Amino acid sequence: MNQPSRTNLNLPDADLYLFGHGDARRAYLLFGCHELPRESESDVRTFRFVLWAPHARSVSLVGSFNQWDQAATPMEQVSEGIWCCVVEGLENGDPYKYAIEGADGTVQLKADPFAFHAENGLSTASKVWTLDGYDWHDADWMDARAASDPLHGPMSIYELHLGSWRVGEQETFPNYRIVADQLVEYCQQMGYTHVELMPLTEFPLPASWGYQATGYYSVSSRYGTPQDFMYMVDTLHAAGIGVILDWVPAHFPKDAFALARFDGTPLFEYADPRKGEHAEWGTLVFDYGKPQVVSFLVSSAMFFLDVYHIDGIRVDAVTSMLYLDYARTEWVPNIHGGNINLEAVDFIRKLNTAVRETYPGAVTIAEESTSYPKVTAPVEYDGLGFTFKWDMGFMHDMLEYCSMDPLFRRDHHDKLTFGMVYAFSEHFVLAFSHDEVVHGKKSMVDKMFGDYLQKFANLRVLMGWQFARPGKKLTFMGSEFGQFIEWDFAKQLDWFMLKYPIHNGLHLYSAALNKMYAAHPALWQIDDCWDGFQWANVDDRDESAVACLRQARDGSPDVLCCCNFTPNAVEGFTVGLPTCGELHLLLDSDIELYGGTDCGAAVIEAPAEEPFEGHPCSAKLKLPPMSAVFFEFVRSNPPKETEDALPGGPETKE
């Protein structure tokens, strides 16, 4: 094997400058393993390896190509802290690592932080891999996404764990390509507009579900190659389904082969353990004060948007990033004496700015559980710049309420209504995620109060209220058909349950709810202000029932949503309306097809000029027991389309 000339070691000064100052957005084009251009196909393939290890005494490249000989392929320090070498004759799939003699004098074999492909589990080497060779077909989708405004389009997200959604009979893990075709068929059947994939950045421990990543530029090889994942995203786009990827810039595992003490020093993590460790999780915290670490993380997110065409990232554990005292007994205050990690705040703003400026229409979603202000406000207005934030308050209130005996719900009516006090303080996703169906918390249907049938009725009305409320929607896999046991990452969902009528009924209801939602702009076009929401009946605590009117910006008919959270039918339930008009039943969760009693929702008295709770008109309805009922409301004097009507985005295309 011959070494090419040293001219191949020259690295662009501008790229090195951006990386060193925390401003790189595509550091993956410089660092890691890259094939150099060839003059002809017959020329020997040549690869350049570039590494950041500023405190290393020496570095060499080892792999199957040199029998893992640490003396065979030394790397040269071509710039301060930057190591480089060039090797001929490699092929895709060849395993490699860096032998790093650290500042502490020890030599460790480290995986490439910028590797595009890697082994997983007990084998932890990086793999030589090129990302070319896939022919994308989603140009129309990408153009439409860039022209869309996700705040004002429909978003019903199906969250799934790829390794336990569906597993083929002959496979330990499903393949990206096989899952793609199955997932498209399923999402179209069910009416989901987006999928959210739990982390696919390479990880060694399956029990971490991917939330302890070691490869921030490699999709997990458990499920196939990078090109296989490209096919998956492309196939979902062809079906009009957006792809969101969970991404974890908050912490990383202590595995010796990965980022921990990378060059013999705390390089990627904070040196002070009071900032640099999450004792609760047994992980290390990224040092957001290092510009190179910021470049590494921002470029990782941009990599998946760029190379894999994903439509957004859901940023995990944002709360742990923001607060210096998060889950800590000892902590280091910031320069002002407070508990906010100012460096993490700067990183988050830089991340969201990069995504917004480079990929219009792509979304960033924060999993943030506190009242930290302006999470979804623009950076230029002192916000963090996320597109959406999970509404953890809504989730907690509703799960507590629906696990309660209906006899006592009248005394906790605020659990239904309080969320609207802050509903427009951020742009929210109403999420019932994987976090709610693990660690003894029970499955969604098993959380509900009552006997077996009552639990399903409770879940149907809860789902109805989720879709009635302003905010985008998220459902975790299995909840849509009432999997009764908690989610287990080691086995696939209990699809056999669809043989039972009550589970199949919930499945049909989930699909009907999604499709009704997507078909009616009133349910998603104005999620960010009171213009799209009016209470039609808010204070009927004796019946434990609520009603609201959702309105569109484009002149589409309103939708009246009524939810009865008791096992008794409500006769003559009064709803206030802005005008007279007609009410047409769209969906009733209580029909026999969905597993209900078939009591029959009905309009008892049509809208008339009878004032109610500040509304000039009202109607009286019959609400079935434990039900969510939706009516289309056609006003007698419908409002005109406003000048600032907004498109629904690529998700609404037929």
Beta strands, then each sheet from edge to edge (+ up, - down):
strand 1: 32-35
strand 2: 46-52
strand 3: 58-63
strand 4: 76-79
strand 5: 82-88
strand 6: 95-101
strand 7: 107-110
strand 8: 117-118
strand 9: 126-127
strand 10: 156-160
strand 11: 194-197
strand 12: 201-202
strand 13: 215-219
strand 14: 242-247
strand 15: 251-253
strand 16: 277-278
strand 17: 283-285
strand 18: 312-315
strand 19: 363-366
strand 20: 388-390
strand 21: 428-432
strand 22: 472-476
strand 23: 533-537
strand 24: 545-550
strand 25: 558-564
strand 26: 570-577
strand 27: 581-588
strand 28: 602-608
strand 29: 617-623
strand 30: 627-635
sheet 1: 1+ 2- 5+ 4-
sheet 2: 3+ 6- 7+
sheet 3: 3+ 6- 9+ 8-
sheet 4: 10+ 11+ 14+ 18+ 19+ 20+ 21+ 22+ 10+
sheet 5: 12+ 13-
sheet 6: 15+ 17- 16+
sheet 7: 23+ 24- 25+ 30- 27+
sheet 8: 26+ 29- 28+
end
